[in-house]
Amino acid sequence: MSLSVNIKEAFYGNKKVLNDIAFNLEDGDMLGIIGETGAGKTTVAKIVSGLYRLYPLNFKGFVKTSRKISYIPQNITESLDPLFTIEYQMREIKDDIKQIRDKLTRVGFKGVDRVLKSYPHNLSGGMKQRVLIAMALLEGEILIADEFTSALDRTTKLQVVKLLNELNERLDATIIFITHDIELLDYKGFLMVMFMGEMVEFGDVEEIKSNPIHPYMKSLLKCVPSDNMHYTKNRFKEIIINKKAMCPFVDLCDRADEICYKIKPQLKKNGTRIVRCHF
């Protein structure tokens, strides 16, 4: 087992931010975590990577792994020091120029010498993101990429996702990446859908995209623009949350019943998937 995660509860101070999140990954698995802002995606990443210790964040449960974990931050501009060259900053992680060159080559750089001599402001956003991925590869066997494409344009985003796919296949690297962009879910592996600090659906990414079970994921997919879509004022409807019900999606679900108002749904196995739903 490459990674085993069981987060029963997590708190920022006295505020509960995560509840009942569990998954296991083998070597070479790829997991995407999707959900809207505030769903708890980054909090999961901080706990899995061990960075939670730097925050007023505590959790009940465990994270078990024998692998080294590297965290790729979402803010590429602030993650590289503008005063030092790329070579200097990479040598701070591992003072082995052969391995540094190898990792830069693996993430797609051809003019490695030019990149090593460059300062961050000499590189484009996509190039800086690839440098950060190369840095993570220097010390980690499990890579966690947190909203790693947030500052990039659409074309560059897709290129970076393609790169992660290639690294996953060539290096058998275990990769967890966090996003709120459904368009980026183009890979082979698992998907965890999060809402309000909870996992609401988990399974094969292609199965979830083609046939989502949980009403929240169904609603997310309905918001994705398509080529033959015509805009109307009411085309994109807000996801309706019923805060009085124990399941907040009763007004979105065509199977909702009285139990959904009175009893909080727990995670259940549904075929090859895990879903937080009574049915």
Salt bridges, closest charged atoms under 4 A:
GLU9 OE2 - LYS16 NZ 2.96
GLU9 OE1 - LYS60 NZ 3.43
ASP20 OD2 - ARG276 NH2 3.41
ASP27 OD2 - ARG67 NH2 2.60
GLU87 OE2 - ARG91 NE 2.98
ASP95 OD1 - ARG91 NH1 2.38
ASP102 OD2 - LYS103 NZ 3.44
ASP102 OD2 - ARG106 NE 2.99
ASP113 OD1 - ARG101 NH1 2.64
GLU147 OE2 - LYS41 NZ 3.96
GLU147 OE2 - HIS180 ND1 3.13
GLU166 OE1 - ARG170 NH1 3.84
ASP181 OD2 - LYS157 NZ 3.82
GLU183 OE2 - ARG154 NH2 2.60
GLU198 OE2 - LYS264 NZ 2.86
GLU198 OE1 - ARG276 NE 3.58
GLU201 OE2 - ARG273 NH1 2.80
GLU206 OE2 - LYS209 NZ 3.81
GLU207 OE1 - ARG273 NE 3.93
GLU258 OE2 - LYS262 NZ 2.51
